[in-house]
Amino acid sequence: MQLTRRTVLAGLAITSALVPAGYFGGRKVHAYLEKRDGTPPQARVETADISIQRLSSRLRGIWTVKITGDAEGLYGLPADGLELLLDSAERGRALRGFIDTPENLRAPALPRYKVIGDLVGASPALIRWRLLDRDSARYAPRYEFTVTLDEAQATLDAMGTDVLAGHIQPVDPQTGMTGPKLGFMALKHTFPKAHYRIATSPEFVAWATAPENRLYHQLWHASRDLWHELSETRRNALRGLGWQPGPLGAERHARGRNMDRNGSGVDFFFMHRHMLTIARPLNAPPAWRHFPLPQPAAEQDWAGFARYFENVDGCSVPPTWLTPSDEKFTEGVELIKSPETFHTNFQMWDSRYRDADYLSRVTLGQFGTELELGLHDWLHIRWASIPRDPVNGSPVPAGREPADFSNRWFAPEYDCLVDSFSSHVNPLFWCFHGWIDERLEDWFDAHQRVHPGQIVRRRLLGVDWFEPGPWVEINEPWMGPLTHGCFSQPGVTAIKPLEKDIEIMKLALEIACNTDDELAQALNKAPNRSPYARNLPVRTHVGKA
Ligand SMILES: [Cu+2]
């Protein structure tokens, strides 16, 4: 038959293909086909929504497994002491991992069972995955898991440890049929804080945790962080105690309008360099060369994944946490801790703040302010663990109230990085403040290269420093009132007795932090949120791409 336009159209009409096409038109055909059973929708890039991302972050890590029932244990593995690694990419919808003995999970050879599952439609009430058997012919499924992430158990446990409970069904590798159910439980390993991994000397701990040094560090930051929000009455009260940030009447706020033009960035660099000159002889942990990399994927490097979640070198990013009273804080912490932010921001800053081209264009004050309010705040948050009551270990997601000076917060265990009362007790503080301090030398070198001699070195209060000039805005960096004694610096009369100095600092903190001023309330909707958490990122892509 000759194919003419008429015969083709007639043929199409008979097979009915033309009827819906003509009837619905282009877009309607598409909708029609999508609705037809059995016709899969076109593939799209889809990212995990926020509930899946939060489920993933609870699943990710190392678990100890217990299997009960007729056949104890998994075929080919010992009955007791098995571990489960669970992993899911940041906005991924797949679940991967392994089950094997703790030794095999840390060895180069592929572990026996691989976890494979997806999180589409998953919730804490229902998570499913299969185990693929390395020793089977085609990496066939050998077990099917149906589990629940036990919310009640996690809430009951003071440490908030997650528990997975449910059942396993063995799959016959020959027939694909399932066998009788076995019971399954898994307990998540708690994340060991840096404090357990990075040794510090008793002298360092004694100095860092001394009440006067905790209060000094908190008040030094609070005064300059909150100054721009305080009423004149409160400012005068702080002036009366000598705790205004800078010279009387010419105070230098660190946040708020024009903070990059008042030289407060110089204060930031100098005070922390001064702290480092005290802490280094006490063997404070050394500076990071680079910011530590995010976790490796379990599927690619299971041993590295296990090392990361055991926090072997103390530098792993601790898990994020939910703060029910402050959703913006929850979201900001999640984003700052994410692997993507490491690549979009932290590694970019690591380059920019060593780049002579950038450094030679900025004054010390501009550089200090940019670094303090950006990278520095985010370093404190990225490497922070959920704040806990140091006496009973229970989580305090929103953190210590800034003017709560109950005894328990003075315990050495309280080293929360998002609270300036405790951050310098944490070993990681010295790793990243050491990194920040070394950028000052890069800044000096950059200026020497481009306009030699314009920055002149000097010693100030026992610290290697710089003369004021075209690139250094401030002659006398602010260290607190002369009467305080600033971290026991020599040559300054400290308030005696020490108890009086401590009480003055507590009073000054109450004035600065316990504010009911309308302006402060309006500017800061979560009044107790740490100043380190003032500039929080927000999620730009919610749920589906
Ligand atoms: Cu500090």
Residues whose N, C-alpha, C, O or C-beta is under 5 A from the ligand:
A	BS01	CU	none
